[in-house]
Amino acid sequence: MQIIQVTPSELKEIFNELLDTKLKEFFSSKENQQKTELLSRKETKELLGVSYVTLNNWNRKGILEPNYLGNKVFYNKQQIVNQLTKGN
């Protein structure tokens, strides 16, 4: 075992660097783990102002990507927003 002597100011600097690194890791992981908001077919059609037939057509054409939970269809709200902004 080796003992290293550090001054209080050096120890404080080491601690601050470690804390900064850990805080950056924490906040970047939180941003990457944003909750996915799923919309029902009804919510999606109302948000977009289209009919169920249009939603089905967009599914077949790959414009929207449906997510299935059991026999229910949901849409990722962020994907819808991305599609809308991509079109502009």
C-alpha positions in Angstrom: 0.0 0.0 0.0 1.3 3.4 -0.9 0.4 6.6 0.9 0.2 9.8 -1.1 0.3 13.1 0.6 -2.0 15.8 -0.8 -2.7 19.3 0.5 -6.3 20.3 1.4 -6.5 22.5 -1.7 -5.3 19.5 -3.9 -7.9 17.2 -2.3 -10.6 19.8 -2.9 -9.6 20.1 -6.6 -9.6 16.3 -7.0 -13.0 16.1 -5.3 -14.5 18.9 -7.5 -13.2 17.2 -10.7 -14.7 13.9 -9.7 -18.0 15.6 -8.8 -18.1 17.4 -12.1 -17.5 14.3 -14.0 -20.1 12.3 -12.2 -22.7 15.1 -12.5 -22.1 15.3 -16.3 -22.5 11.5 -16.5 -25.7 11.6 -14.5 -27.4 14.4 -16.5 -26.4 13.0 -19.9 -27.9 9.6 -18.9 -31.1 11.3 -17.8 -31.4 13.1 -21.1 -30.9 9.8 -23.0 -33.6 8.1 -20.9 -36.4 10.4 -21.6 -39.8 8.7 -21.2 -41.5 7.7 -24.4 -44.9 9.2 -24.6 -47.2 6.9 -26.5 -50.4 8.2 -28.1 -53.5 6.0 -28.8 -54.9 6.0 -32.4 -57.6 8.4 -31.3 -55.1 10.8 -29.7 -52.9 10.6 -32.8 -55.7 11.2 -35.3 -56.9 14.2 -33.2 -53.4 15.6 -32.9 -52.8 15.3 -36.7 -56.4 16.2 -37.7 -56.8 13.1 -39.9 -59.0 10.1 -40.1 -58.4 6.5 -39.0 -58.2 5.5 -42.7 -55.4 8.1 -43.2 -53.5 6.6 -40.2 -53.8 3.1 -41.7 -52.6 4.4 -45.0 -49.6 6.1 -43.4 -48.8 2.9 -41.5 -48.7 0.9 -44.8 -46.6 3.6 -46.5 -44.2 3.7 -43.5 -44.9 7.3 -42.7 -45.9 6.4 -39.2 -44.5 3.5 -37.2 -47.2 1.9 -35.0 -46.3 0.2 -31.7 -48.4 -2.7 -30.6 -49.2 -3.4 -27.0 -51.4 -6.5 -27.1 -54.0 -5.8 -29.8 -53.9 -2.0 -29.3 -52.0 0.4 -31.5 -50.0 3.3 -30.2 -47.7 5.9 -31.8 -44.6 7.4 -30.4 -45.3 11.2 -30.0 -41.6 12.1 -30.6 -41.6 10.2 -33.9 -44.7 12.1 -35.0 -43.0 15.4 -34.1 -39.9 14.3 -35.9 -41.9 13.4 -39.0 -43.7 16.8 -38.9 -40.5 18.8 -38.6 -38.8 16.7 -41.3 -41.5 17.5 -43.8 -40.9 21.3 -43.3 
